[in-house]
Amino acid sequence: MTVNNSLFVIAPYWNSGTWVFDDERVGLVREPFVSGVPAMIEHLVRNISEAKKGFRMIFSKTKYPGYSNSISWRGAEGGGNWYQMDEEPLLSGWLCPALSNYFQWPPEKLYVSAEPLR
């Protein structure tokens, strides 16, 4: 099932040594970020105190006011997709097949921002 929103919001948190998120709309519980994505998230939340308790991540395949980082598609592997940050540091990470819950096809570019939970 692909959701047809323009902007998506998830609330990642730290669990069992990595970043995970839940999204009951698409049936995901403690879905882990792996293979380089945790380092990308650490960069994204570097100015959010207590981010490991949870933060709000907004992402879209189109630019939106307030986005802070963009990542570009680099290729498919193992059912998932490799993305690289467009700004320094040029970190790379693999987004698992759960990405297909949000987009029918892997976007060429994703725009993302992080905010503290209020």
C-alpha positions in Angstrom: 0.0 0.0 0.0 1.4 3.4 -1.0 0.2 6.4 0.9 -0.5 9.4 -1.4 0.6 12.2 0.9 3.0 14.9 -0.1 4.6 15.2 3.3 5.2 12.3 5.7 5.8 12.4 9.4 7.3 9.7 11.5 8.7 9.8 15.0 12.0 7.8 15.2 13.4 6.8 18.6 16.4 4.8 19.9 15.8 1.1 20.6 18.1 -1.9 20.9 21.1 0.0 19.7 19.7 1.7 16.6 17.0 4.1 15.4 13.6 2.6 14.8 10.1 4.0 14.1 6.5 2.9 14.2 3.8 3.7 11.7 0.6 1.9 12.4 -1.0 3.3 9.2 1.3 1.0 7.2 1.8 -1.8 9.7 5.3 -1.0 10.9 6.5 -1.5 14.5 10.1 -0.9 15.6 11.2 -0.8 11.9 14.9 -0.4 12.1 17.1 2.0 10.2 20.3 0.1 9.2 23.3 0.2 6.9 24.5 3.8 7.2 21.2 5.4 7.9 21.7 5.7 11.7 24.8 7.9 11.0 22.7 10.0 8.7 20.1 10.4 11.4 22.7 11.3 14.0 23.8 14.1 11.8 20.2 15.2 11.3 19.4 15.4 15.0 22.8 16.7 16.2 21.1 19.9 17.6 18.1 18.2 19.2 18.6 17.4 22.9 17.4 14.0 24.0 16.6 13.0 20.4 17.0 9.3 21.3 13.8 9.6 23.3 12.1 10.5 20.0 11.9 13.2 17.5 9.7 14.2 14.6 11.0 13.5 11.1 9.4 15.1 8.1 10.2 13.8 4.6 9.0 14.4 1.1 10.0 13.8 -2.5 9.4 17.5 -3.2 11.0 20.5 -1.5 9.1 22.1 1.3 9.6 25.1 3.5 12.0 24.3 6.4 13.6 21.1 5.0 17.2 20.9 6.3 18.8 18.1 4.2 18.3 16.4 0.9 19.5 12.9 -0.1 19.8 11.5 -3.6 19.1 8.0 -4.9 22.3 6.1 -5.8 20.9 2.7 -6.7 18.9 -0.4 -5.7 20.2 -3.4 -3.8 18.5 -6.2 -1.8 15.0 -4.8 -2.3 16.0 -1.5 -0.8 17.7 1.7 -2.1 20.9 3.5 -1.4 20.8 7.2 -0.8 23.6 9.8 -0.2 23.4 13.1 1.5 23.7 16.0 -0.9 25.6 18.2 1.7 28.6 17.6 3.8 29.1 15.1 5.3 28.4 13.0 2.3 27.0 10.0 4.3 25.3 7.1 2.5 22.7 4.8 3.7 20.3 2.0 2.6 16.6 2.5 3.0 14.9 -0.8 3.3 11.8 -2.0 1.3 9.6 -0.2 3.8 10.1 2.9 1.6 7.6 1.4 -0.7 4.9 2.1 1.9 5.4 5.8 1.2 6.3 6.0 -2.5 5.4 3.8 -5.4 8.9 4.2 -6.9 12.1 5.2 -5.0 12.3 9.0 -5.4 15.4 10.5 -7.1 15.7 12.8 -4.2 14.2 13.0 -0.7 14.0 16.2 1.4 14.0 15.8 5.2 14.0 17.7 8.4 14.0 16.8 12.1 12.2 18.6 15.0 11.9 17.9 18.7 8.7 16.3 19.9 6.6 18.8 21.8 
